[in-house]
């Protein structure tokens, strides 16, 4: 039985199938993303979407979609699907779908009369190329296939309209053509593994709509260019492979290339394997010697905080410590350059945020648990010391060490924490002064460095730890047994927010066991949902649980009640710290709701956030690295607890 499988009843019901997306990526930042019925509902969707650094920093949709037509006895059956004005869908190819599965590769099976036809897609790991395998499973008479490619050649942040500037010329190449619509773009090679006829029939298809963009208050209509169609016969039992890429391919090798790509895939046959597969899709190697994690798809780039938070789960929890080392090897010089000169990095964004180096130390701490303290010491002790010296030496431009050992950060005019949404240039969530997770991370970092150096006395650091043991609870614990989110002199944030959970979840904490239990209790009662911790309690002023509507409305709701799965990871880690093995069954039950996500939204992965109220609909980016990593870490933790 396939783990990710949808039958005809789901596929032909567009209310069900259009809400389910599928994502395939490579290590170059390129991807293929669409719905399970191959109807694009976002401007970010496409068969081949890739960076074009010669133009800008955006991803670009080159090949938007492909309409396949089965021809028998002169009758044409178009398997394509596009949305047009008035909720009209054409050509309604979804009605021929019999099943869809997504284990090793996405596979769609169609039935047209006596014809049974399958389509499988693979996105090449190391080059910008999509491969599609078409197989005629059954047929009782001669069958011909026709393919119409829909071209966009535009940024994911724009839409294209019919225009006279588009280059409509093409050049024949082996078993296909190459074409380029606009200057600055690479040529798109469309080739098959057998001889094919191309019929030049240039047309614009007008008014294709993307309902997800309409929901989000963005322009949502565009025109797509179709240069003509490919046509070739196919025999029963025969497979044909189509390639779309930015370089020519040896067509006689397409079958071997396709099979090679399939063999390196992690089959999505379980919850863990889905998460593992998803984690690997965030790997990013723009150059041979570099390694990064993208923050999410389809629109996020490499963000410093996200990289360090997601790094342990996306590598160590899937038994890939070498990948951790490679990514850290790339990230460390970027952090050092910022600490030395305030220099931004060309790839890793937002290095200036004050908690970034603290999350880097936390990531190394997770590595030490897996690889051992001795190896972590050899590789990273100097880096950890340099970060602590940088912070304690008052060198960070946006954060200062106070006499009480606490870190003070100015976030009045700029969003400096992970709660980073802004409206009219101002932070929606004002977090300034003593920020709770900054100081929990700071205490943890100091204690971890002491562990890393074999508990060798260090008068300076030891005195800060001693001061924090008193100042942290004195500053953050209030009379209602939870922690203030931020404290700035006489201004305190009484809102019940999830950031206090890190003072319980981190390996080292200045809180007593009873204080941890109290914080956990409040988080459970006011913040816990099946999909994560709410970013704000429903009892707090300004609660907005639904992240919907135009950009401004979504920015106002982004951290004011929405639920975040990466915080569920921190919560369950805190729960297991407080309750030990007796908390395992509860943690396992909580993961059931996350496993449900494997067949919803973007199948096999976890979206960026969820509404804070039922039915807890997924929102934002279709696949988010911190969320996937956090749940992987919980799965890993449960293995350890169950083995005891």
Secondary structure as the mmCIF struct_conf table of DSSP 4:
data_model
#
loop_
_struct_conf.conf_type_id
_struct_conf.id
_struct_conf.beg_label_comp_id
_struct_conf.beg_label_asym_id
_struct_conf.beg_label_seq_id
_struct_conf.end_label_comp_id
_struct_conf.end_label_asym_id
_struct_conf.end_label_seq_id
BEND BEND1 UNK A 3 UNK A 4
STRN STRN1 UNK A 5 UNK A 7
HELX_RH_AL_P HELX_RH_AL_P1 UNK A 8 UNK A 11
TURN_TY1_P TURN_TY1_P1 UNK A 12 UNK A 12
HELX_RH_AL_P HELX_RH_AL_P2 UNK A 14 UNK A 17
TURN_TY1_P TURN_TY1_P2 UNK A 18 UNK A 19
STRN STRN2 UNK A 21 UNK A 25
TURN_TY1_P TURN_TY1_P3 UNK A 27 UNK A 28
BEND BEND2 UNK A 29 UNK A 29
STRN STRN3 UNK A 31 UNK A 35
TURN_TY1_P TURN_TY1_P4 UNK A 36 UNK A 37
BEND BEND3 UNK A 38 UNK A 38
BEND BEND4 UNK A 42 UNK A 42
TURN_TY1_P TURN_TY1_P5 UNK A 43 UNK A 44
STRN STRN4 UNK A 46 UNK A 51
TURN_TY1_P TURN_TY1_P6 UNK A 53 UNK A 55
BEND BEND5 UNK A 57 UNK A 58
STRN STRN5 UNK A 59 UNK A 72
TURN_TY1_P TURN_TY1_P7 UNK A 73 UNK A 74
STRN STRN6 UNK A 75 UNK A 78
STRN STRN7 UNK A 82 UNK A 84
TURN_TY1_P TURN_TY1_P8 UNK A 85 UNK A 87
STRN STRN8 UNK A 88 UNK A 90
BEND BEND6 UNK A 91 UNK A 91
HELX_RH_3T_P HELX_RH_3T_P1 UNK A 93 UNK A 96
STRN STRN9 UNK A 97 UNK A 102
BEND BEND7 UNK A 103 UNK A 105
STRN STRN10 UNK A 106 UNK A 112
TURN_TY1_P TURN_TY1_P9 UNK A 113 UNK A 114
STRN STRN11 UNK A 115 UNK A 123
BEND BEND8 UNK A 125 UNK A 128
STRN STRN12 UNK A 129 UNK A 138
BEND BEND9 UNK A 140 UNK A 141
STRN STRN13 UNK A 143 UNK A 155
TURN_TY1_P TURN_TY1_P10 UNK A 156 UNK A 157
TURN_TY1_P TURN_TY1_P11 UNK A 164 UNK A 165
BEND BEND10 UNK A 166 UNK A 166
STRN STRN14 UNK A 171 UNK A 173
TURN_TY1_P TURN_TY1_P12 UNK A 174 UNK A 175
STRN STRN15 UNK A 176 UNK A 179
BEND BEND11 UNK A 181 UNK A 182
TURN_TY1_P TURN_TY1_P13 UNK A 183 UNK A 184
BEND BEND12 UNK A 185 UNK A 185
HELX_LH_PP_P HELX_LH_PP_P1 UNK A 186 UNK A 187
STRN STRN16 UNK A 188 UNK A 192
BEND BEND13 UNK A 193 UNK A 194
STRN STRN17 UNK A 197 UNK A 209
HELX_RH_AL_P HELX_RH_AL_P3 UNK A 211 UNK A 215
TURN_TY1_P TURN_TY1_P14 UNK A 216 UNK A 217
BEND BEND14 UNK A 218 UNK A 218
STRN STRN18 UNK A 221 UNK A 234
TURN_TY1_P TURN_TY1_P15 UNK A 236 UNK A 237
STRN STRN19 UNK A 239 UNK A 245
BEND BEND15 UNK A 246 UNK A 247
HELX_RH_3T_P HELX_RH_3T_P2 UNK A 251 UNK A 253
HELX_RH_AL_P HELX_RH_AL_P4 UNK A 254 UNK A 263
TURN_TY1_P TURN_TY1_P16 UNK A 264 UNK A 264
BEND BEND16 UNK A 265 UNK A 265
BEND BEND17 UNK A 270 UNK A 270
HELX_RH_AL_P HELX_RH_AL_P5 UNK A 271 UNK A 280
TURN_TY1_P TURN_TY1_P17 UNK A 281 UNK A 282
STRN STRN20 UNK A 283 UNK A 284
BEND BEND18 UNK A 286 UNK A 287
TURN_TY1_P TURN_TY1_P18 UNK A 288 UNK A 289
STRN STRN21 UNK A 292 UNK A 293
STRN STRN22 UNK A 296 UNK A 297
BEND BEND19 UNK A 298 UNK A 299
STRN STRN23 UNK A 303 UNK A 303
HELX_RH_AL_P HELX_RH_AL_P6 UNK A 304 UNK A 315
HELX_RH_3T_P HELX_RH_3T_P3 UNK A 316 UNK A 318
TURN_TY1_P TURN_TY1_P19 UNK A 319 UNK A 319
HELX_RH_AL_P HELX_RH_AL_P7 UNK A 321 UNK A 341
HELX_LH_PP_P HELX_LH_PP_P2 UNK A 343 UNK A 345
BEND BEND20 UNK A 346 UNK A 348
STRN STRN24 UNK A 349 UNK A 349
TURN_TY1_P TURN_TY1_P20 UNK A 351 UNK A 352
BEND BEND21 UNK A 353 UNK A 353
TURN_TY1_P TURN_TY1_P21 UNK A 354 UNK A 355
HELX_RH_AL_P HELX_RH_AL_P8 UNK A 356 UNK A 371
HELX_RH_AL_P HELX_RH_AL_P9 UNK A 373 UNK A 392
TURN_TY1_P TURN_TY1_P22 UNK A 393 UNK A 394
TURN_TY1_P TURN_TY1_P23 UNK A 397 UNK A 398
STRN STRN25 UNK A 399 UNK A 401
TURN_TY1_P TURN_TY1_P24 UNK A 403 UNK A 404
BEND BEND22 UNK A 405 UNK A 405
STRN STRN26 UNK A 407 UNK A 409
BEND BEND23 UNK A 412 UNK A 414
BEND BEND24 UNK A 417 UNK A 418
STRN STRN27 UNK A 422 UNK A 423
TURN_TY1_P TURN_TY1_P25 UNK A 424 UNK A 425
STRN STRN28 UNK A 426 UNK A 427
BEND BEND25 UNK A 428 UNK A 429
STRN STRN29 UNK A 433 UNK A 433
STRN STRN30 UNK A 434 UNK A 435
HELX_RH_AL_P HELX_RH_AL_P10 UNK A 436 UNK A 452
TURN_TY1_P TURN_TY1_P26 UNK A 453 UNK A 455
HELX_RH_AL_P HELX_RH_AL_P11 UNK A 459 UNK A 476
STRN STRN31 UNK A 477 UNK A 477
TURN_TY1_P TURN_TY1_P27 UNK A 479 UNK A 480
BEND BEND26 UNK A 481 UNK A 482
STRN STRN32 UNK A 483 UNK A 483
BEND BEND27 UNK A 485 UNK A 485
STRN STRN33 UNK A 486 UNK A 488
TURN_TY1_P TURN_TY1_P28 UNK A 489 UNK A 490
STRN STRN34 UNK A 491 UNK A 492
HELX_RH_3T_P HELX_RH_3T_P4 UNK A 498 UNK A 501
HELX_RH_AL_P HELX_RH_AL_P12 UNK A 502 UNK A 505
BEND BEND28 UNK A 506 UNK A 508
BEND BEND29 UNK A 510 UNK A 511
HELX_RH_AL_P HELX_RH_AL_P13 UNK A 513 UNK A 526
TURN_TY1_P TURN_TY1_P29 UNK A 527 UNK A 527
STRN STRN35 UNK A 528 UNK A 529
TURN_TY1_P TURN_TY1_P30 UNK A 530 UNK A 531
STRN STRN36 UNK A 532 UNK A 534
BEND BEND30 UNK A 535 UNK A 536
TURN_TY1_P TURN_TY1_P31 UNK A 538 UNK A 539
BEND BEND31 UNK A 540 UNK A 540
TURN_TY1_P TURN_TY1_P32 UNK A 541 UNK A 542
BEND BEND32 UNK A 549 UNK A 550
HELX_RH_AL_P HELX_RH_AL_P14 UNK A 551 UNK A 557
TURN_TY1_P TURN_TY1_P33 UNK A 558 UNK A 561
STRN STRN37 UNK A 563 UNK A 564
HELX_RH_AL_P HELX_RH_AL_P15 UNK A 565 UNK A 579
HELX_RH_3T_P HELX_RH_3T_P5 UNK A 580 UNK A 583
HELX_RH_AL_P HELX_RH_AL_P16 UNK A 584 UNK A 596
HELX_RH_3T_P HELX_RH_3T_P6 UNK A 597 UNK A 599
BEND BEND33 UNK A 600 UNK A 601
STRN STRN38 UNK A 602 UNK A 602
TURN_TY1_P TURN_TY1_P34 UNK A 603 UNK A 604
BEND BEND34 UNK A 605 UNK A 605
BEND BEND35 UNK A 608 UNK A 608
STRN STRN39 UNK A 609 UNK A 610
BEND BEND36 UNK A 612 UNK A 613
TURN_TY1_P TURN_TY1_P35 UNK A 614 UNK A 615
STRN STRN40 UNK A 618 UNK A 619
BEND BEND37 UNK A 620 UNK A 622
STRN STRN41 UNK A 623 UNK A 624
HELX_RH_AL_P HELX_RH_AL_P17 UNK A 625 UNK A 643
#
